[in-house]
């Protein structure tokens, strides 16, 4: 007897999701609660478990396809595992250039039988392989029990044999001489949609200022041994967050959001800091809740935990929502500074850039002298509908005041 499995309600306000990858195929025997598909929404990526034990009869939807909550995505058949067919029907998803909506067509593709043995690989590794056009069945795993690692996928891809024979080419991928094409989907497409909406909706302006981090560098060096005793990796971001909160309390318009439907400016009483994290799949922004109520060490620990969960694809929906202000740190990569795009519907985002020794002019004993200081640029982008240039400049000035006098961060209440 066949059982139709409908896409369940994944979370608050979620009405549809994008199929990232299937973890099973027709003919597979699965157990109840075994993950069968990875689905991405605007909020989170989740592995959907099987509601029953049985044999997969049919899978509906290819990677990159948008499916509605409540629509049938898989059909199960009770009984013994049937032999996989030498030929199977495959739904092909194409992008309609006229209106950008997804249209579907049905095609029959002959393909040889492939071993039903499941390749050992983490979801993040599978995503990378799909994006690079690498067939995991052809990659030799170097991890425990032959598990394929991201390094294995990268090495295989670098060898120039990323896409195998047409029979093993990922659905939707196309390779011709001189180029390689893969579907533009998954997290990359969600990022594109979110950033495009932010740029279209919020007229951006940017402001950049430099800050002398010399004293803060020394304070962090003094605190490092104490942090290490507690197993904490202490970087500069927790200090910057505390300084940002001081600035937001003095200039609360930067901690607001514009309710366009009600034509109201909503000032946030919470200080929930979004932290942009670079992952193999793209940029993800987990949120540190109630940052004003946490110590430097607590912030450092929580930031590290959220970053690790982001990179391993383990963030929950709650850890991705509720942000009131976002920070993005690119200092470890280099460059002087960058101008980030606002994490809409927030009205501002702060870029934290690299710290480097530079010669600057300082007045020493009444005379100007060239000295070496630890300098850093702060770059902020704001929604000009809500924030004026003067407010952004004054906010940055307040942030700098705390960063250049870091003992204030340790004695001020409510930061």
C-alpha positions as CSV (number, residue, x, y, z in Angstrom):
1,X,0.0,0.0,0.0
2,X,1.4,3.4,-1.1
3,X,1.9,6.2,1.4
4,X,2.3,9.8,0.2
5,X,4.6,12.0,2.3
6,X,3.8,15.7,2.3
7,X,6.4,18.5,3.0
8,X,5.7,19.3,6.7
9,X,5.6,22.8,8.3
10,X,9.3,23.4,8.9
11,X,9.0,26.5,11.1
12,X,7.2,29.7,11.9
13,X,5.9,31.5,8.8
14,X,7.4,29.0,6.4
15,X,5.2,28.2,3.4
16,X,7.7,26.7,0.9
17,X,11.2,25.4,0.7
18,X,13.8,24.6,-1.8
19,X,15.0,21.0,-2.2
20,X,18.8,21.1,-1.7
21,X,19.5,17.4,-2.1
22,X,17.9,14.0,-1.8
23,X,19.6,11.7,0.7
24,X,17.8,8.6,-0.8
25,X,16.6,7.4,-4.2
26,X,13.8,5.3,-5.6
27,X,14.2,1.7,-4.6
28,X,15.9,2.5,-1.3
29,X,14.6,1.0,1.9
30,X,14.4,3.5,4.7
31,X,13.6,3.5,8.4
32,X,11.3,5.8,10.3
33,X,13.1,9.0,11.3
34,X,15.9,8.4,8.8
35,X,16.8,11.7,7.0
36,X,15.6,11.5,3.4
37,X,15.8,15.1,2.0
38,X,17.5,18.4,2.8
39,X,15.2,21.4,2.4
40,X,16.2,25.1,2.6
41,X,13.9,27.9,3.5
42,X,14.4,31.6,3.9
43,X,15.4,31.0,7.5
44,X,17.1,27.7,7.9
45,X,18.3,24.5,6.2
46,X,16.9,21.3,7.6
47,X,17.0,17.6,7.1
48,X,13.5,16.1,6.8
49,X,13.1,12.6,8.3
50,X,11.0,9.9,7.0
51,X,7.6,9.5,8.8
52,X,7.4,5.8,8.1
53,X,9.6,2.7,7.4
54,X,9.3,1.4,3.9
55,X,10.6,1.5,0.3
56,X,10.9,4.7,-1.7
57,X,8.6,4.3,-4.7
58,X,8.9,7.9,-6.1
59,X,10.6,11.2,-5.3
60,X,8.9,14.4,-6.5
61,X,11.1,17.4,-7.0
62,X,14.8,17.9,-8.1
63,X,17.5,19.9,-6.2
64,X,16.8,23.6,-6.8
65,X,13.0,23.1,-7.1
66,X,10.7,25.1,-4.8
67,X,8.0,23.0,-3.1
68,X,5.0,24.2,-1.1
69,X,4.3,23.0,2.5
70,X,1.7,20.3,2.2
71,X,2.6,19.1,-1.3
72,X,3.6,15.5,-1.8
73,X,7.4,15.1,-2.1
74,X,7.8,11.3,-1.7
75,X,5.8,8.1,-2.2
76,X,6.5,5.0,-0.1
77,X,5.6,1.4,-0.8
78,X,5.6,-1.2,1.9
79,X,7.3,-4.5,1.3
80,X,10.8,-5.7,0.2
81,X,13.3,-3.6,-1.7
82,X,12.6,-3.8,-5.4
83,X,15.5,-3.7,-7.9
84,X,16.2,-0.3,-9.3
85,X,15.1,0.2,-12.9
86,X,17.6,0.6,-15.7
87,X,15.7,3.6,-16.8
88,X,13.8,6.1,-14.8
89,X,11.7,9.2,-15.3
90,X,13.4,12.4,-14.3
91,X,11.7,15.8,-13.8
92,X,13.8,18.6,-15.2
93,X,13.6,22.1,-13.7
94,X,14.3,25.1,-15.9
95,X,14.4,28.8,-15.4
96,X,11.9,30.7,-17.5
97,X,13.7,33.9,-18.6
98,X,10.5,35.8,-19.3
99,X,9.3,36.0,-15.7
100,X,11.8,34.2,-13.6
101,X,9.3,31.6,-12.3
102,X,10.1,27.9,-12.2
103,X,8.5,25.7,-14.9
104,X,8.7,21.9,-15.1
105,X,8.9,19.5,-17.9
106,X,9.1,15.7,-18.0
107,X,12.0,13.9,-19.7
108,X,13.1,10.3,-19.8
109,X,16.8,9.6,-19.5
110,X,18.4,6.3,-19.9
111,X,21.1,5.7,-17.3
112,X,23.1,2.7,-16.1
113,X,22.4,1.3,-12.7
114,X,24.6,2.8,-10.0
115,X,25.5,1.1,-6.8
116,X,22.9,1.7,-4.1
117,X,25.6,1.9,-1.4
118,X,25.3,5.3,0.2
119,X,28.4,7.5,0.1
120,X,29.5,8.6,3.5
121,X,29.6,12.4,3.5
122,X,28.3,15.2,5.7
123,X,25.4,17.5,4.3
124,X,27.9,20.4,3.9
125,X,30.2,18.2,1.8
126,X,27.3,17.1,-0.3
127,X,26.3,20.7,-0.9
128,X,29.8,21.5,-2.0
129,X,29.9,18.6,-4.4
130,X,26.6,19.6,-5.9
131,X,27.8,23.2,-6.4
132,X,31.0,22.1,-8.0
133,X,29.4,19.4,-10.2
134,X,31.3,16.6,-8.4
135,X,29.8,13.1,-8.3
136,X,30.5,11.8,-4.8
137,X,30.5,8.2,-6.0
138,X,33.7,8.9,-7.9
139,X,35.5,10.5,-5.0
140,X,37.8,8.5,-2.7
141,X,37.1,9.4,0.9
142,X,40.0,10.1,3.3
143,X,37.9,10.4,6.4
144,X,37.0,7.7,9.0
145,X,35.4,4.6,7.3
146,X,36.0,6.2,3.9
147,X,33.9,9.3,4.6
148,X,34.3,11.9,1.9
149,X,35.5,15.3,3.3
150,X,35.3,18.8,1.8
151,X,39.1,18.5,1.1
152,X,38.5,15.4,-0.9
153,X,35.9,17.1,-3.0
154,X,38.1,20.2,-3.6
155,X,41.1,17.9,-4.5
156,X,38.9,15.9,-7.0
157,X,37.5,19.1,-8.5
158,X,41.0,20.6,-8.8
159,X,42.1,17.6,-10.8
160,X,39.9,18.7,-13.7
161,X,37.5,15.7,-13.6
162,X,34.7,17.2,-11.6
163,X,31.9,16.0,-13.9
164,X,31.9,12.4,-14.9
165,X,30.1,10.7,-17.8
166,X,26.7,12.1,-18.7
167,X,25.1,9.2,-16.8
168,X,26.6,10.4,-13.5
169,X,26.3,14.1,-14.1
170,X,24.2,15.9,-11.4
171,X,20.7,16.8,-12.4
172,X,20.7,20.3,-14.0
173,X,24.5,20.5,-14.4
174,X,26.0,21.1,-17.8
175,X,29.6,21.1,-18.9
176,X,30.9,22.2,-22.3
177,X,34.4,23.0,-23.6
178,X,35.8,26.1,-21.8
179,X,33.1,26.3,-19.1
180,X,31.2,24.5,-16.4
181,X,27.6,25.2,-15.5
182,X,25.8,24.3,-12.3
183,X,22.3,25.3,-11.0
184,X,22.3,28.6,-9.2
185,X,20.3,27.5,-6.2
186,X,20.5,26.6,-2.5
187,X,22.0,29.0,-0.1
188,X,23.7,31.0,-2.8
189,X,20.3,31.9,-4.4
190,X,18.8,32.8,-1.0
191,X,21.7,35.1,-0.4
192,X,21.2,36.7,-3.8
193,X,17.5,37.2,-3.2
194,X,18.0,38.7,0.2
195,X,20.8,41.1,-0.8
196,X,19.0,42.2,-4.0
197,X,15.9,43.0,-2.0
198,X,18.0,45.0,0.5
199,X,19.6,47.0,-2.2
200,X,16.4,47.7,-4.0
201,X,14.5,48.6,-0.9
202,X,17.0,50.5,1.2
203,X,18.9,53.4,-0.3
204,X,22.4,52.8,1.1
205,X,25.1,55.2,2.1
206,X,28.4,54.4,3.6
207,X,30.8,56.1,6.1
208,X,34.3,55.1,7.0
209,X,36.5,56.1,9.9
210,X,39.7,54.8,11.5
211,X,40.2,53.8,15.1
212,X,43.4,53.5,17.2
213,X,43.2,50.0,18.6
214,X,46.5,50.1,20.5
215,X,45.1,50.1,24.0
216,X,42.5,47.4,23.1
217,X,45.2,45.2,21.6
218,X,47.1,45.4,25.0
219,X,43.9,44.7,27.0
220,X,43.1,41.6,24.9
221,X,46.7,40.4,25.3
222,X,46.3,40.6,29.1
223,X,43.0,38.7,29.1
224,X,44.2,35.9,26.7
225,X,45.6,33.7,29.5
226,X,42.4,33.9,31.5
227,X,40.3,33.2,28.5
228,X,42.4,30.2,27.6
229,X,41.9,28.8,31.1
230,X,38.2,28.7,30.4
231,X,38.6,27.2,26.9
232,X,37.6,30.5,25.3
233,X,39.1,31.8,22.0
234,X,39.1,35.6,22.6
235,X,39.2,37.8,19.5
236,X,38.2,41.4,19.1
237,X,34.6,41.0,18.1
238,X,33.1,40.8,21.7
239,X,34.8,44.1,22.5
240,X,33.4,45.7,19.3
241,X,30.0,44.4,20.1
242,X,30.1,46.1,23.5
243,X,31.2,49.3,21.9
244,X,28.5,49.1,19.3
245,X,25.9,48.6,22.1
246,X,27.1,51.8,23.7
247,X,26.7,53.6,20.4
248,X,23.2,52.2,19.8
249,X,22.1,53.3,23.3
250,X,23.1,56.8,22.5
251,X,21.8,56.8,18.9
252,X,18.9,54.3,19.0
253,X,17.7,55.1,15.5
254,X,20.5,52.7,14.3
255,X,18.8,49.9,16.4
256,X,15.4,50.4,14.7
257,X,13.4,49.0,11.8
258,X,11.0,50.6,9.4
259,X,7.5,49.1,9.3
260,X,6.6,50.2,5.8
261,X,3.1,48.8,5.9
262,X,2.2,50.8,9.1
263,X,4.5,53.7,8.2
264,X,6.1,53.5,11.6
265,X,9.7,53.5,12.8
266,X,10.1,50.7,15.4
267,X,12.8,51.3,18.0
268,X,14.1,48.0,19.3
269,X,14.7,47.7,23.1
270,X,16.7,44.5,22.6
271,X,20.3,44.4,21.4
272,X,20.5,41.3,19.3
273,X,23.7,41.2,17.4
274,X,23.8,39.4,14.0
275,X,27.3,38.0,13.3
276,X,28.0,37.3,9.6
277,X,29.8,34.0,9.3
278,X,31.5,32.8,6.1
279,X,30.7,29.1,5.3
280,X,31.5,26.8,2.4
281,X,28.0,27.4,1.1
282,X,27.8,31.2,1.6
283,X,27.3,33.9,4.2
284,X,25.1,33.0,7.2
285,X,24.1,35.5,10.0
286,X,23.4,33.8,13.4
287,X,22.2,36.1,16.1
288,X,23.6,36.7,19.6
289,X,20.5,37.5,21.7
290,X,20.6,40.0,24.5
291,X,24.2,40.9,23.9
292,X,24.0,43.8,26.4
293,X,23.4,41.4,29.2
294,X,26.5,39.2,28.5
295,X,30.1,39.5,29.5
296,X,33.1,39.7,27.1
297,X,33.9,36.1,27.8
298,X,30.3,34.9,27.4
299,X,30.0,36.7,24.1
300,X,33.3,35.2,22.9
301,X,32.1,31.7,23.7
302,X,28.6,32.1,22.2
303,X,30.1,33.7,19.0
304,X,32.4,30.7,18.6
305,X,29.6,28.2,19.2
306,X,27.2,29.9,16.7
307,X,30.0,30.1,14.1
308,X,30.7,26.4,14.4
309,X,27.1,25.5,14.1
310,X,26.8,27.7,11.0
311,X,29.7,26.0,9.3
312,X,28.3,22.6,10.1
313,X,24.8,23.4,9.1
314,X,23.4,22.9,12.6
315,X,21.8,26.3,13.4
316,X,18.2,26.4,14.5
317,X,15.6,28.7,13.2
318,X,15.6,30.7,16.5
319,X,19.4,31.3,16.2
320,X,18.9,32.9,12.8
321,X,16.1,35.4,13.6
322,X,15.5,38.4,15.8
323,X,18.6,40.4,14.9
324,X,18.5,44.2,15.4
325,X,22.0,45.1,14.2
326,X,24.6,43.2,12.2
327,X,28.4,43.1,12.3
328,X,30.6,41.6,9.6
329,X,34.3,41.1,10.1
330,X,36.6,40.6,7.2
331,X,39.8,41.7,8.9
332,X,41.3,38.2,8.9
333,X,41.2,38.1,5.1
334,X,42.8,41.5,4.5
335,X,42.0,44.7,2.5
336,X,41.7,48.2,3.9
337,X,37.9,48.1,4.3
338,X,34.7,47.0,2.6
339,X,31.3,48.4,2.4
340,X,28.7,45.8,3.4
341,X,25.1,45.5,2.4
342,X,22.4,46.0,5.1
343,X,20.9,42.9,6.6
344,X,17.3,44.1,5.8
345,X,15.0,44.9,7.6
346,X,17.7,46.3,9.9
347,X,18.8,49.8,9.1
348,X,22.6,49.5,9.5
349,X,25.5,47.1,9.3
350,X,29.1,47.6,10.6
351,X,32.2,46.3,8.8
352,X,35.0,45.5,11.2
353,X,38.3,45.5,9.3
354,X,41.9,44.4,9.8
355,X,44.1,45.8,12.5
356,X,47.6,46.7,11.4
357,X,50.6,48.8,12.6
358,X,50.7,52.1,10.8
359,X,52.7,55.3,11.3
360,X,50.4,58.1,12.5
361,X,51.0,61.6,13.9
362,X,50.4,62.1,17.6
363,X,51.1,65.0,19.9
364,X,53.7,64.0,22.5
365,X,54.9,66.5,25.1
366,X,53.4,69.4,23.1
367,X,55.0,68.5,19.8
368,X,53.8,66.4,16.8
369,X,55.6,63.1,16.4
370,X,55.3,60.1,14.1
371,X,54.5,57.0,16.1
372,X,53.5,53.4,15.3
373,X,50.0,52.5,16.4
374,X,47.6,49.6,15.9
375,X,45.1,51.1,13.5
376,X,41.8,49.8,12.1
377,X,39.0,51.1,9.8
378,X,35.3,50.8,10.7
379,X,32.9,51.0,7.8
380,X,29.2,51.4,8.2
381,X,26.4,51.2,5.7
382,X,23.0,52.7,6.6
383,X,19.4,52.9,5.2
384,X,19.2,56.6,4.3
385,X,15.5,56.6,4.6
386,X,15.9,56.2,8.4
387,X,19.5,57.3,9.2
388,X,21.1,60.6,8.3
389,X,24.8,60.9,7.6
390,X,25.5,62.9,10.7
391,X,23.8,60.3,12.9
392,X,26.0,57.6,11.4
393,X,29.1,59.6,11.9
394,X,28.2,60.4,15.5
395,X,27.4,56.8,16.2
396,X,30.8,55.7,14.9
397,X,32.5,58.4,16.9
398,X,30.8,56.9,20.1
399,X,31.9,53.4,19.1
400,X,35.5,54.6,18.6
401,X,35.5,56.4,22.0
402,X,34.9,53.1,23.7
403,X,37.3,51.1,21.6
404,X,40.1,53.6,22.2
405,X,39.4,53.6,25.9
406,X,38.6,49.9,26.5
407,X,38.5,50.1,30.3
408,X,35.2,51.9,29.8
409,X,33.9,48.6,28.4
410,X,34.7,46.8,31.5
411,X,33.2,49.3,34.0
412,X,30.1,50.6,32.1
413,X,26.8,49.1,33.2
414,X,24.3,47.7,30.6
415,X,26.9,47.0,27.9
